[in-house]
Structures are given as C-alpha cells and as structure tokens.
Amino acid sequence: GLIPIALGIRALIALARRTPADRSVPPASGFFSSLGVTLSLSGDNVAVYLPILATGGLVGGTVAVVTWLVADLVLIAAALSMASHPKARSGAARIGPLLLPIIYLLVGLVVLYRAGTL
C-alpha cells in the first residue's frame, strides 16, 4: 500500500509544480509505476491462486492460470477499447492529471486498510 501512496504523493507534487498551460499527466505513470501498483495489489491474487496451484494438480493449476489469463486479456481489451474512444480520450486528458494522484492515494489506503495496517 505504500507504493501507490508514494506514487500519489509524487503525482500531487508534480501537479502542484506544473504550469497552468501544461496539460500533461504527472510522471506517476509508465511501466515501473504500473508494476509497483500491480505488485502491491497482488497479495489477494496470491492468496487465491496459491492454494489452487498447490492442491489442484496439473489440470487444476492449468485451468486456474488459463482462466486468469483469459479474464485479464478481456479486461485489457475492454480498457483499450474504452481508451480509444474520442470522448473518453478528451475526458481523460482533461481530468486524468487531477484523478491520477487521488486514485493512487485511495488504492494505497484501501490496501493498507484491507491488510489490517490501518
């Protein structure tokens, strides 16, 4: 949960430092930021899939992994489809820089809360 919170704070600082004419997304986007958030949110996935992989044998493990991959690909395709829509793109360009730090901070707080840290 600390990684998304750190990314959110970093994005808020970048947002505060930018000029009004600058419409770019704060630098808390990209591969490593996404990797950090993905890893911080993966605890529940490990808790679900590890027992299936440990006790399900080859067939059960294969079914679990294939199911996860198909579901992930469907969600990625849906996200790409929505992101390519012109109205979604213009809306994201307008409010994305403001929402990004808020989303990162909320994700971090939810992870810390669900983990029993808060």
C-alpha distances in whole Angstrom, upper triangle without the diagonal:
4,6,6,7,9,10,11,13,14,16,17,19,20,21,23,25,26,30,31,32,29,28,25,22,20,19,15,17,18,18,15,13,13,13,10,8,11,10,6,8,11,11,13,15,16,16,19,20,21,23,25,26,27,29,30,32,33,34,31,28,30,30,26,25,28,26,23,24,27,24,22,25,26,23,23,27,26,24,26,29,27,26,30,31,33,32,28,28,30,28,25,26,27,24,21,21,20,18,16,14,14,12,9,9,9,7,4,6,8,5,5,9,10,9,11,9,11
4,6,5,6,9,10,10,12,14,15,16,18,20,21,23,24,28,29,31,28,27,24,21,18,17,14,16,18,17,15,12,14,13,10,9,12,11,8,11,14,14,16,18,18,19,22,23,24,26,28,28,29,32,33,35,35,36,34,31,32,33,29,28,30,30,26,27,29,27,24,27,29,25,25,29,28,25,28,31,29,28,31,33,34,33,30,29,31,28,25,26,27,24,22,20,20,18,16,13,14,13,10,9,11,10,6,8,11,9,8,11,13,12,13,11,12
4,5,5,6,9,10,10,12,14,15,16,18,20,21,23,26,28,29,26,25,22,18,16,14,11,13,14,14,11,9,10,10,6,7,10,9,7,10,12,13,16,17,18,20,22,23,23,26,28,27,29,32,32,34,34,35,33,30,31,31,28,26,29,28,24,25,27,25,22,25,26,23,22,26,26,23,25,28,27,25,28,30,31,31,27,27,28,26,23,24,25,23,20,18,19,17,14,12,14,12,9,9,12,10,7,10,12,10,11,14,15,14,16,14,15
4,5,5,6,9,10,10,12,14,15,16,18,20,21,24,25,27,24,22,20,16,14,13,9,11,13,14,11,8,9,10,7,6,9,10,8,9,13,14,16,17,19,20,22,23,24,27,28,28,30,33,33,35,35,35,33,30,31,31,28,26,28,27,23,24,26,24,21,23,24,21,20,24,23,20,22,25,24,22,26,27,28,28,24,24,25,23,20,21,22,19,16,15,15,13,10,9,10,9,5,6,8,6,5,8,10,9,10,13,14,14,17,15,15
4,5,5,6,8,10,10,12,14,15,16,18,20,23,25,26,24,22,20,17,14,14,11,13,16,17,14,11,13,14,11,9,13,13,11,12,16,17,18,20,21,23,25,26,27,30,31,31,33,35,36,38,38,39,36,33,35,34,31,30,32,31,27,28,30,27,24,27,28,24,24,27,26,23,26,28,26,25,28,29,30,29,26,25,26,24,21,22,23,19,17,16,15,14,11,8,9,9,6,5,8,8,5,7,10,10,10,13,15,15,16,14,13
4,5,5,6,9,10,11,12,14,15,17,18,22,24,25,22,22,19,16,13,12,9,12,15,16,13,10,13,14,10,10,14,14,12,14,17,18,21,22,23,25,27,28,28,31,33,33,34,37,37,39,39,40,38,35,36,36,33,31,33,32,28,29,31,29,26,28,29,26,25,29,28,25,26,29,28,26,29,31,31,30,27,26,27,25,22,23,23,20,18,16,16,15,12,10,12,12,8,8,11,11,9,11,14,13,13,16,18,17,19,16,16
4,6,5,6,9,10,10,12,14,15,16,20,22,23,20,19,16,13,10,9,6,9,11,13,10,7,10,12,9,9,12,13,12,14,17,19,21,22,23,25,27,27,28,31,32,32,34,37,37,39,38,39,37,34,35,35,31,30,31,31,27,27,29,27,24,26,27,23,22,25,25,22,23,26,24,22,25,27,28,27,24,23,24,22,19,19,20,18,15,13,13,13,9,7,10,10,6,8,11,10,9,12,15,14,15,18,19,19,21,19,19
4,5,5,6,9,10,10,12,14,15,19,20,22,19,17,16,12,10,10,7,10,13,15,14,10,12,14,12,11,14,16,14,15,18,20,22,23,25,26,28,29,30,33,34,34,36,38,39,40,40,41,38,36,36,36,33,31,33,32,28,28,30,27,25,27,27,24,23,26,25,21,23,26,24,22,25,26,27,25,22,22,22,20,17,18,18,15,13,11,11,10,7,4,7,8,5,5,9,9,9,11,13,14,14,17,19,19,21,18,18
4,5,5,6,9,10,11,12,14,18,19,21,19,18,17,14,11,11,9,13,16,18,16,13,15,17,14,14,17,18,16,18,21,22,24,26,27,29,30,32,33,35,37,37,38,41,42,43,43,44,41,39,39,39,36,34,36,35,32,32,34,31,28,30,31,27,27,30,29,25,27,29,27,25,28,29,29,28,25,24,25,23,20,20,20,17,15,13,12,12,10,7,9,11,8,7,11,12,11,12,16,16,16,18,20,21,22,19,18
4,5,5,6,9,10,11,12,16,18,20,17,17,14,12,8,8,7,11,13,16,14,11,14,16,14,14,17,18,17,19,22,24,26,27,28,30,31,32,33,36,37,37,39,42,42,44,43,44,42,39,39,40,36,34,36,35,32,32,33,31,28,30,31,27,26,29,28,25,26,29,27,24,27,29,29,28,25,23,24,22,19,19,19,17,15,12,13,13,11,8,11,13,10,10,14,14,13,15,18,18,18,21,23,23,24,22,21
4,5,5,6,9,10,11,14,15,17,14,13,11,9,5,6,5,9,12,15,14,11,13,16,14,14,17,19,18,19,22,24,26,27,28,30,32,32,34,37,38,37,39,42,42,44,43,44,41,39,39,39,36,34,35,34,31,30,32,30,27,28,29,25,24,27,26,22,23,26,24,21,24,25,25,24,21,20,20,19,16,15,16,14,11,8,9,10,7,5,9,10,9,10,13,14,14,16,18,19,19,22,23,24,26,23,23
4,5,5,6,9,10,13,14,17,14,14,13,11,8,10,9,12,16,19,18,14,17,19,17,16,20,22,20,21,24,26,28,29,31,32,33,35,36,39,40,40,42,44,45,46,46,46,44,41,42,42,38,37,38,37,33,33,35,32,29,31,31,28,27,29,28,24,26,28,26,23,26,27,26,25,23,21,21,19,17,16,16,14,12,9,8,10,9,6,8,11,10,10,13,15,14,16,18,19,20,22,24,25,26,23,22
4,5,5,6,9,12,14,17,14,15,14,12,9,10,10,14,17,20,18,16,18,21,19,18,22,23,22,23,27,28,30,31,33,34,36,37,38,41,42,42,44,47,47,48,48,49,46,44,44,44,41,39,40,40,36,36,37,35,32,33,34,31,29,32,31,27,28,31,28,26,29,30,29,28,25,24,23,22,20,19,18,17,15,12,12,13,12,9,12,15,13,13,16,18,17,18,21,22,22,24,26,27,28,25,24
4,5,5,6,10,12,14,11,12,10,9,6,7,9,12,15,18,17,14,17,20,18,18,22,23,22,24,27,29,31,32,33,35,36,37,38,42,42,42,44,47,47,48,48,48,46,43,43,43,40,38,40,39,35,35,36,34,31,32,33,29,28,30,29,26,26,29,27,24,26,27,26,26,23,21,21,20,18,16,16,15,13,10,11,13,11,10,13,15,14,14,18,19,18,20,23,23,24,26,28,29,30,28,27
4,5,5,9,10,12,9,10,9,8,6,9,10,13,16,19,19,16,18,21,20,19,23,25,23,24,28,30,31,32,34,36,37,38,39,42,43,43,45,48,48,49,49,49,47,44,44,44,41,39,40,39,35,35,36,34,31,32,32,29,27,29,28,25,25,28,25,22,25,25,24,23,21,19,19,17,15,14,13,12,11,7,8,11,10,9,11,14,14,14,17,18,19,20,23,24,24,26,28,29,30,28,27
4,6,8,10,13,11,12,12,12,10,12,13,16,20,23,22,19,22,24,23,22,26,27,26,27,30,32,34,35,37,38,39,41,42,45,46,46,48,50,50,52,52,52,50,47,47,47,44,42,43,42,39,39,40,37,34,36,36,32,31,33,32,28,29,31,29,26,28,29,27,26,24,23,22,20,19,17,16,15,14,11,10,13,13,11,13,16,16,16,19,21,20,21,24,25,26,27,30,31,31,29,27
4,7,10,12,10,12,12,12,10,12,14,17,19,23,22,20,22,25,24,23,27,28,27,29,32,34,36,37,38,40,41,42,43,47,47,47,49,52,52,53,53,53,51,48,48,48,45,43,44,44,40,40,41,39,36,37,37,34,32,34,33,30,30,32,30,27,29,30,28,28,26,24,23,22,20,18,17,17,16,12,13,16,15,14,16,19,18,18,22,23,23,24,27,28,28,30,32,33,34,31,30
4,7,8,6,9,9,10,9,11,14,16,18,22,22,20,22,25,24,24,27,29,28,29,32,35,36,37,39,41,42,42,44,47,47,47,49,52,52,53,53,53,51,48,48,48,45,43,44,43,40,39,40,38,35,35,36,33,31,32,32,28,28,30,28,25,26,27,25,25,23,21,20,19,18,15,15,15,14,11,12,15,15,14,17,19,19,19,22,24,24,25,28,29,30,31,34,34,36,33,32
4,5,5,8,10,12,12,14,17,19,21,25,25,23,25,28,28,27,30,32,31,33,36,38,39,40,42,44,45,46,47,50,51,50,53,55,55,57,56,56,54,51,51,51,48,46,46,46,42,41,42,40,37,38,38,35,33,34,33,30,30,31,29,26,27,28,25,25,24,21,20,20,19,16,15,16,16,13,14,17,17,17,19,22,22,23,25,27,27,29,31,32,33,35,37,38,39,37,35
4,5,8,10,13,13,16,19,20,23,26,27,24,26,30,29,28,31,33,32,33,36,39,40,40,43,44,45,46,48,51,51,51,54,56,55,57,56,56,54,52,51,51,48,46,46,45,42,41,42,40,37,37,37,34,32,34,32,29,29,30,27,25,26,26,23,22,22,20,17,17,17,14,12,13,15,12,12,16,17,17,19,21,22,23,25,27,28,29,31,33,33,35,37,38,40,37,36
4,6,9,12,14,16,19,20,22,26,27,25,26,30,30,29,31,34,33,34,37,40,41,41,43,45,46,46,48,52,51,51,54,56,56,57,56,56,54,52,51,50,48,46,46,45,42,41,41,40,37,37,37,34,32,33,31,28,28,29,26,23,24,24,22,21,21,18,16,17,16,13,12,14,15,13,14,18,18,19,21,23,24,25,27,29,29,31,33,34,35,37,39,40,42,40,38
4,6,9,10,13,16,16,18,22,23,21,23,26,26,25,28,31,30,31,34,36,38,38,40,42,43,43,45,48,48,48,51,53,52,54,53,53,51,48,48,47,45,43,43,42,39,38,38,37,34,34,34,31,29,30,29,26,25,27,24,21,22,23,21,20,20,17,15,16,15,11,11,13,13,10,12,16,15,16,19,20,21,22,25,26,27,29,30,31,33,34,36,37,39,37,36
4,7,9,12,14,14,17,20,22,20,21,24,24,24,26,29,28,29,32,34,35,35,38,40,40,41,43,46,46,45,48,51,50,51,50,50,48,46,45,44,42,40,40,39,36,35,35,33,31,30,30,28,25,26,25,22,22,23,21,18,19,19,17,17,16,13,11,12,11,7,8,10,9,8,10,13,13,15,17,18,19,21,23,24,25,27,28,30,31,33,34,35,37,36,35
4,6,9,11,11,13,17,18,16,17,21,21,21,23,26,25,26,29,32,33,33,35,37,38,38,40,43,43,42,45,48,47,48,47,47,45,43,42,42,39,37,37,36,33,32,33,31,28,28,28,26,23,24,24,20,20,22,20,16,18,19,17,17,16,13,12,13,11,8,9,11,9,7,10,13,12,13,16,17,17,19,21,22,23,25,27,27,29,31,32,33,35,34,33
4,6,8,8,10,14,15,13,14,18,18,17,19,22,22,22,25,28,29,29,31,33,34,34,36,39,39,39,42,44,44,45,44,44,42,39,39,39,36,34,34,33,30,29,30,28,25,25,26,23,21,22,22,18,18,20,18,15,17,18,17,17,15,13,13,13,10,8,10,9,7,5,8,10,8,10,13,13,13,16,18,18,19,22,23,24,26,27,29,30,32,30,30
4,6,7,10,14,14,11,13,17,16,16,18,21,20,21,24,27,28,28,30,33,33,34,36,39,39,39,41,44,43,45,44,44,42,39,39,39,36,34,35,34,31,30,31,29,26,27,28,24,22,25,24,20,21,23,21,18,20,22,21,21,18,16,16,16,13,11,13,12,9,6,9,10,8,8,12,13,12,14,17,17,17,20,22,22,23,26,27,28,30,28,27
4,5,8,11,11,9,12,14,14,14,17,19,19,20,23,25,27,27,29,31,32,33,34,37,38,37,39,42,42,43,42,42,41,38,38,38,35,33,34,33,30,29,30,29,25,26,27,24,22,24,24,21,21,24,22,19,21,23,23,23,21,18,19,19,15,14,16,15,12,10,12,13,10,10,14,14,12,15,18,17,17,20,22,22,23,26,27,27,30,27,27
4,7,10,9,6,9,11,10,11,13,15,15,16,19,22,23,24,25,28,29,29,30,34,34,34,36,39,39,40,39,40,38,35,35,35,32,30,31,30,27,26,28,26,23,24,25,22,20,23,23,19,20,23,21,18,21,23,23,23,20,18,20,19,15,15,17,15,12,10,12,12,8,8,12,11,9,12,14,14,14,17,19,18,20,22,23,24,26,24,24
4,7,8,6,7,10,11,10,12,15,15,16,18,21,23,23,25,27,28,28,29,33,33,32,35,38,37,38,37,37,36,33,32,33,30,28,28,28,25,23,25,23,20,21,22,19,17,19,20,16,16,19,18,15,18,20,21,21,18,16,18,17,13,13,16,15,11,10,13,12,9,10,13,12,10,14,16,15,15,19,20,19,21,24,24,25,27,26,26
4,6,6,6,9,10,11,12,14,16,17,18,21,23,22,24,27,27,27,28,32,32,31,33,36,36,36,35,36,34,31,31,31,29,26,27,27,23,22,24,22,19,19,21,19,16,18,19,16,16,19,19,16,18,21,21,22,19,17,19,19,16,16,19,18,14,14,17,16,12,14,17,15,13,17,19,17,17,21,22,21,23,26,26,26,29,27,28
4,6,5,6,9,10,10,12,14,15,16,19,21,20,21,25,25,24,26,29,29,28,30,33,33,33,32,33,31,28,28,28,26,23,24,24,21,19,22,21,17,18,20,18,15,18,19,16,16,20,20,17,19,23,24,25,22,20,22,22,19,19,22,21,17,17,20,18,15,16,19,17,15,18,20,17,18,22,22,20,23,26,25,25,28,27,28
4,5,5,6,9,10,10,12,14,15,18,20,20,20,23,25,24,25,28,29,28,30,33,33,33,32,33,32,29,28,29,27,24,25,26,22,21,24,23,19,20,23,20,18,21,22,19,19,23,23,20,23,26,27,28,24,23,25,25,21,21,24,22,19,18,20,19,15,16,18,17,14,17,19,16,16,20,21,19,20,24,24,23,26,24,26
4,5,5,6,9,10,11,12,14,17,19,19,20,23,24,24,25,29,29,28,30,33,33,34,33,34,32,29,29,30,27,25,26,26,22,22,24,22,19,20,22,19,17,21,21,18,19,22,21,19,22,24,25,26,22,21,23,22,18,19,21,19,16,15,17,15,12,12,15,13,10,13,15,13,13,17,17,16,18,21,21,21,24,22,23
4,5,5,6,9,10,11,12,15,17,16,18,21,21,21,23,26,26,26,28,31,30,32,31,31,29,26,26,26,24,21,23,22,19,18,20,19,15,16,18,16,14,17,18,15,16,19,19,17,19,22,24,24,20,19,22,21,17,18,21,19,15,16,17,15,12,13,15,13,10,14,15,12,13,17,17,15,18,21,20,20,23,22,23
4,6,5,6,8,10,10,14,16,15,16,19,20,19,20,24,24,23,25,28,28,29,28,29,27,24,24,25,22,20,21,21,18,17,20,19,15,17,19,17,15,19,20,17,18,22,21,20,22,25,27,28,24,23,26,25,21,22,25,23,19,19,21,19,15,16,18,15,13,16,17,14,14,18,18,15,18,21,20,19,23,22,23
4,5,5,6,9,10,12,15,15,16,18,20,20,21,24,25,24,26,29,29,30,30,31,29,26,26,27,24,22,24,24,20,20,22,21,18,20,22,19,18,22,22,19,21,24,24,22,25,27,29,29,25,24,27,26,22,23,25,23,19,19,20,18,15,14,16,14,11,13,15,12,11,15,15,13,15,18,18,17,20,19,20
4,5,5,6,9,11,13,13,15,17,18,19,20,23,24,24,26,28,29,30,30,30,28,25,26,26,23,21,23,22,18,19,21,19,16,18,20,17,16,20,20,17,19,22,21,20,23,25,27,27,23,22,25,23,20,21,23,20,17,17,18,16,12,13,14,11,8,11,12,8,9,12,12,10,13,16,15,15,18,17,18
4,5,5,6,10,11,10,12,15,16,16,17,20,21,20,23,25,25,27,26,27,24,22,22,22,19,17,19,18,15,15,18,16,13,15,17,14,14,18,18,16,18,21,20,19,23,25,27,27,23,23,26,24,21,23,25,23,19,20,21,18,15,16,17,14,11,14,14,11,11,15,14,12,14,17,16,16,19,19,20
4,5,5,8,10,10,10,13,15,15,15,19,20,19,21,24,24,25,25,26,24,21,22,23,19,17,20,20,16,16,20,18,15,18,20,18,17,21,22,19,21,25,24,23,26,29,31,31,27,27,29,28,24,26,28,26,22,23,24,21,18,18,19,16,13,15,16,12,12,15,14,11,14,17,15,14,18,17,19
4,6,7,10,11,11,13,15,16,17,20,21,21,22,25,26,27,28,28,26,23,24,25,21,20,22,22,18,19,22,20,17,20,22,19,19,23,23,21,23,26,25,24,27,29,31,31,27,27,29,28,24,26,28,25,22,22,22,19,17,16,17,14,11,13,13,9,8,11,11,8,10,13,12,11,14,14,16
4,6,7,8,10,11,13,14,15,18,19,19,21,23,24,26,26,26,24,21,22,22,19,18,20,19,15,17,19,17,14,18,19,16,17,20,20,18,21,24,23,22,26,28,30,29,25,26,28,26,23,26,27,24,21,22,22,19,17,17,16,13,12,13,12,9,9,11,10,7,10,12,11,11,14,14,16
4,5,5,6,9,10,10,12,15,16,16,17,20,20,22,22,23,20,18,19,19,16,15,17,16,13,14,17,15,13,17,18,16,17,20,21,19,22,24,24,24,27,29,32,31,28,28,31,29,26,28,30,27,24,25,25,22,20,20,20,17,15,17,16,12,13,15,13,10,13,15,13,12,16,16,18
4,5,5,6,9,10,10,13,15,15,16,19,20,22,23,23,20,18,20,20,16,16,19,18,15,17,20,18,16,20,21,19,20,24,24,23,25,28,27,27,31,32,35,35,31,31,34,32,29,31,33,30,27,28,28,24,22,22,22,19,17,18,17,13,13,15,13,9,12,13,11,9,13,14,16
4,5,5,6,9,10,12,13,14,16,18,18,21,22,22,19,17,19,18,15,15,18,16,13,16,18,16,15,19,20,18,19,23,22,22,25,27,26,27,30,32,34,34,30,31,34,31,29,31,33,30,27,28,28,25,23,23,22,19,18,19,17,14,14,15,13,10,13,13,10,10,13,15,17
4,5,5,6,8,11,11,12,14,16,16,18,19,19,16,14,16,15,11,11,14,13,10,13,15,13,12,16,17,16,17,20,21,20,23,25,25,26,29,30,33,33,29,30,33,31,28,31,33,30,27,29,29,26,24,24,24,20,19,21,19,16,16,18,16,13,16,17,14,13,17,19,21
4,5,5,5,9,10,10,11,14,15,17,17,18,15,13,15,16,12,12,15,15,12,14,17,16,15,19,20,19,20,23,24,23,26,28,28,29,32,34,37,36,33,33,36,35,32,34,36,33,30,31,32,28,26,26,26,23,21,23,22,18,18,20,17,14,17,18,15,14,17,19,21
4,6,6,7,9,11,11,13,14,17,18,19,16,14,17,17,13,14,17,16,14,17,19,18,17,21,22,21,22,26,26,25,28,30,30,31,34,36,39,38,34,35,38,36,33,36,37,35,32,33,33,30,28,28,27,24,23,23,22,19,19,20,17,14,16,17,13,12,15,17,20
4,6,6,7,9,11,12,12,15,16,17,13,12,14,14,10,11,14,13,11,15,17,15,15,19,20,19,21,24,24,24,27,29,29,30,32,34,37,37,33,34,37,35,33,36,37,35,32,33,33,30,28,29,28,25,24,25,23,20,20,21,18,16,19,19,15,15,18,20,23
4,6,5,6,8,10,10,12,13,14,10,8,11,11,7,8,12,11,9,12,15,14,14,17,19,19,20,23,24,24,26,28,29,30,32,34,37,37,34,35,38,36,33,36,38,36,33,34,35,31,29,30,30,26,25,27,25,22,22,24,21,18,21,22,18,18,21,23,25
4,5,5,6,9,10,12,13,14,11,9,12,13,10,11,14,14,13,15,18,18,18,21,22,22,23,26,27,27,29,31,32,33,35,37,40,41,37,38,41,39,36,39,41,38,35,36,37,34,31,32,31,28,27,28,27,23,23,25,22,19,21,22,19,18,21,23,26
4,5,5,6,8,10,13,14,10,9,13,13,11,13,16,15,15,18,20,19,20,23,24,24,26,28,29,29,32,34,34,35,38,40,43,43,39,40,43,42,39,42,43,41,38,39,39,36,34,34,34,31,29,30,29,25,26,27,24,21,23,24,20,19,22,24,27
4,5,5,5,8,10,10,7,6,10,10,7,10,13,12,12,15,17,17,18,21,22,22,24,26,27,28,30,32,33,34,36,38,41,41,38,39,42,41,38,41,43,40,38,39,40,36,34,35,35,31,30,32,30,26,27,28,25,23,25,26,22,21,24,27,29
4,6,5,7,8,9,7,5,8,10,8,9,12,13,12,15,17,17,18,20,22,23,24,26,28,28,30,32,33,34,36,38,42,42,39,39,43,41,38,41,43,41,38,40,40,37,35,35,35,32,31,32,31,27,28,29,27,24,26,27,24,23,26,28,31
4,6,7,9,11,9,8,11,13,11,12,16,16,16,18,21,21,22,24,26,26,27,30,31,32,34,36,37,37,40,42,45,45,42,43,46,44,42,44,46,44,41,42,43,39,37,38,37,34,33,34,33,29,29,31,28,25,27,28,25,23,26,28,31
4,6,9,10,8,8,12,13,12,14,16,17,17,20,22,22,23,25,27,27,29,31,32,33,35,37,38,39,41,43,47,47,43,44,48,46,43,46,48,46,43,44,45,41,39,40,39,36,35,36,35,31,31,33,30,27,29,30,26,25,27,30,33
4,7,7,4,6,9,9,9,11,14,14,15,17,19,19,21,23,24,25,27,29,30,31,33,35,36,37,39,41,45,45,42,43,46,45,42,45,47,45,42,44,44,41,39,40,39,36,35,37,35,31,32,33,31,28,30,31,27,26,29,32,34
4,6,5,6,8,10,11,12,14,15,16,18,20,21,22,24,26,27,28,30,32,33,34,36,37,38,40,43,46,47,43,44,48,47,44,47,49,47,44,46,46,43,41,42,42,38,37,39,37,34,34,36,33,31,33,34,30,29,32,34,37
4,6,5,6,9,10,11,12,14,15,16,18,20,21,22,24,26,27,28,30,31,32,34,36,37,38,41,44,45,42,43,46,45,43,45,48,46,43,45,46,42,40,42,42,38,37,39,38,34,35,37,34,31,34,35,31,31,34,36,38
4,5,5,6,9,10,10,12,14,15,16,18,20,21,22,24,25,27,28,30,31,33,34,36,37,39,43,44,41,42,45,44,42,45,47,45,42,44,45,42,40,42,41,38,37,39,38,34,35,37,34,32,35,35,32,31,34,36,39
4,5,5,6,9,10,10,12,14,15,16,18,20,21,23,24,26,27,29,30,31,33,34,36,38,42,42,39,40,44,42,40,43,45,43,40,42,43,40,38,39,39,35,34,36,35,31,32,34,31,29,31,32,28,28,31,33,36
4,5,5,6,9,10,11,12,14,15,16,18,20,21,22,24,26,27,28,30,32,33,34,37,40,41,38,38,42,41,38,41,43,41,38,40,41,38,35,37,37,33,32,34,33,29,30,32,29,27,29,30,27,26,29,31,34
4,5,5,6,8,10,10,12,14,15,16,18,20,21,22,24,26,27,28,30,31,33,35,39,39,36,37,41,40,37,40,42,41,38,40,41,38,35,37,37,33,33,35,34,30,31,33,31,28,31,32,29,28,32,34,36
4,6,5,6,8,10,10,12,14,15,16,18,20,21,22,24,26,27,28,30,31,33,37,38,35,36,39,38,36,39,41,40,37,39,40,37,35,37,36,33,32,34,33,29,31,33,30,28,31,31,28,28,31,33,36
4,6,5,6,9,10,11,12,14,15,17,18,20,21,23,24,26,27,28,30,32,36,36,33,34,38,36,34,37,39,37,34,36,37,34,32,33,33,29,29,31,29,26,27,29,26,24,27,28,24,24,28,30,32
4,5,5,6,9,10,10,12,14,15,16,18,20,21,22,24,26,27,28,31,34,35,32,32,36,35,32,35,37,36,33,35,36,32,30,32,32,28,28,30,29,25,26,29,26,24,27,28,25,25,28,30,32
4,5,5,6,9,10,10,12,14,15,16,18,20,21,22,24,25,27,29,33,34,31,31,35,34,32,35,37,36,33,35,36,33,31,33,33,29,29,32,30,27,29,31,28,26,30,30,27,28,31,33,35
4,5,5,6,8,10,11,12,14,15,17,18,20,21,23,24,26,28,31,32,29,30,34,33,30,33,36,34,31,34,35,31,30,32,31,28,27,30,28,25,27,29,26,24,28,28,25,26,29,31,33
4,6,5,6,9,10,11,12,14,15,16,18,20,21,22,24,26,30,30,27,28,31,30,28,31,33,31,28,31,32,28,26,28,28,24,24,27,25,22,23,26,23,21,25,25,22,23,26,28,30
4,5,5,6,9,10,10,12,14,15,16,18,20,21,22,25,28,29,26,27,30,30,27,30,32,31,28,30,31,28,26,28,29,25,25,28,26,23,25,27,25,23,27,28,25,25,29,30,32
4,5,5,6,9,10,10,12,14,15,16,18,20,21,23,27,28,25,26,29,29,27,29,32,31,28,31,32,29,27,30,30,26,26,29,27,24,27,29,26,25,29,29,27,28,31,33,34
4,5,5,6,9,10,11,12,14,15,17,18,20,22,25,26,23,24,28,26,24,27,30,28,26,28,29,26,25,27,27,23,23,26,24,21,24,26,23,22,26,26,24,25,28,30,31
4,5,5,6,9,10,11,12,14,15,16,18,20,24,24,21,22,26,25,22,25,27,26,23,26,27,24,22,24,24,21,21,24,22,19,22,24,22,20,24,25,23,24,27,28,30
4,5,5,6,9,10,10,12,14,15,16,19,22,23,20,21,25,24,22,25,27,26,24,26,28,25,23,26,26,23,23,26,25,22,25,27,25,24,28,29,26,27,31,32,33
4,5,5,6,9,10,10,12,14,15,17,21,22,19,20,24,23,21,24,27,25,23,26,27,24,23,26,26,22,23,26,25,22,25,27,25,24,28,29,26,28,31,33,33
4,5,5,6,9,10,11,12,14,16,19,20,17,18,21,20,18,21,24,22,20,23,24,21,20,22,22,19,20,23,21,19,22,24,21,21,25,26,23,25,28,29,30
4,5,5,6,8,10,10,12,15,18,19,16,16,20,19,17,20,22,21,19,21,23,20,19,22,22,19,19,23,22,19,22,25,23,22,26,27,25,26,30,31,31
4,5,5,6,9,10,11,13,16,18,15,16,19,19,18,20,23,22,20,23,25,22,21,24,25,21,22,26,25,22,25,28,26,26,29,30,28,30,33,34,35
4,5,5,6,8,10,11,15,15,13,14,18,17,16,19,21,20,18,22,23,20,20,23,23,20,21,24,23,21,24,26,24,25,28,29,27,29,32,33,33
4,5,5,6,9,10,14,14,11,12,15,15,13,16,18,17,15,18,20,17,16,20,20,16,18,21,20,18,22,24,22,22,26,27,26,27,31,31,31
4,5,5,6,9,12,14,11,11,15,15,13,15,18,18,16,19,21,19,18,21,22,19,20,24,23,21,24,27,25,26,29,30,29,31,34,34,34
4,5,5,7,11,12,10,11,14,15,14,16,19,19,17,21,22,20,20,24,24,21,23,26,25,24,27,29,27,28,31,32,31,33,36,36,36
4,5,6,9,9,7,8,12,11,11,14,16,16,14,18,19,17,17,21,21,18,20,24,22,21,25,27,25,26,30,30,29,31,34,35,34
4,6,8,9,6,6,10,10,8,11,14,14,12,15,17,15,15,19,19,17,19,22,22,21,24,26,25,26,29,30,29,31,34,34,34
4,6,9,7,7,10,12,11,12,15,16,15,18,20,19,18,22,23,21,23,26,26,25,28,30,29,30,33,34,33,35,38,38,38
4,6,5,6,9,10,10,12,14,15,15,18,20,19,19,23,23,21,24,27,26,26,29,31,30,31,34,35,34,36,39,39,38
4,5,5,6,9,10,11,12,14,14,17,19,19,20,23,24,22,25,28,27,27,30,32,31,33,36,36,36,38,41,41,40
4,5,5,6,8,10,11,12,13,16,17,17,18,22,22,21,23,26,25,26,29,30,30,31,34,35,35,37,39,39,38
4,6,5,6,8,10,10,10,14,15,14,15,19,19,17,20,23,22,22,25,27,26,28,31,31,31,33,36,36,35
4,5,5,6,9,10,9,12,15,14,15,18,19,18,20,23,23,23,25,27,27,28,31,32,32,34,37,36,36
4,5,5,6,9,9,12,14,14,15,19,19,19,21,24,24,24,27,29,29,30,33,33,34,36,38,38,37
4,5,5,6,8,11,11,11,13,16,16,16,19,21,21,21,24,26,26,27,30,30,31,33,35,35,34
4,5,5,5,8,10,9,10,14,14,13,16,18,18,19,21,23,23,25,27,28,29,31,33,32,31
4,6,5,7,10,10,11,14,15,15,17,20,20,21,23,25,26,27,29,30,31,33,35,34,33
4,6,7,8,10,12,14,15,15,18,20,20,21,24,25,26,27,30,30,31,33,35,34,33
4,6,5,6,9,11,11,12,14,16,16,18,20,21,22,24,26,27,28,30,32,31,29
4,5,5,6,9,10,10,12,14,15,16,18,20,20,22,24,25,26,28,30,29,28
4,6,6,8,9,11,12,14,15,16,18,19,21,22,24,25,27,28,30,28,27
4,6,7,7,9,11,12,13,15,17,18,19,21,23,23,25,27,28,27,25
4,6,5,6,9,10,10,12,14,15,16,18,20,21,22,24,26,25,23
4,5,5,6,9,10,11,12,14,15,17,18,20,21,23,25,23,22
4,5,5,6,9,10,11,12,14,15,17,18,20,21,23,21,20
4,6,5,6,9,10,11,12,14,15,16,18,20,21,20,18
4,5,5,6,9,10,10,12,14,15,16,18,20,19,18
4,6,5,6,9,10,11,12,14,15,17,19,17,17
4,5,5,6,9,10,11,12,14,15,17,15,14
4,5,5,6,9,10,10,12,14,15,14,13
4,6,5,6,9,10,11,12,14,14,13
4,5,5,6,9,10,11,13,11,11
4,5,5,6,9,10,11,9,8
4,5,5,6,8,10,10,9
4,5,5,6,9,9,9
4,6,5,6,5,6
4,5,5,6,5
4,5,8,8
4,6,8
4,6
4
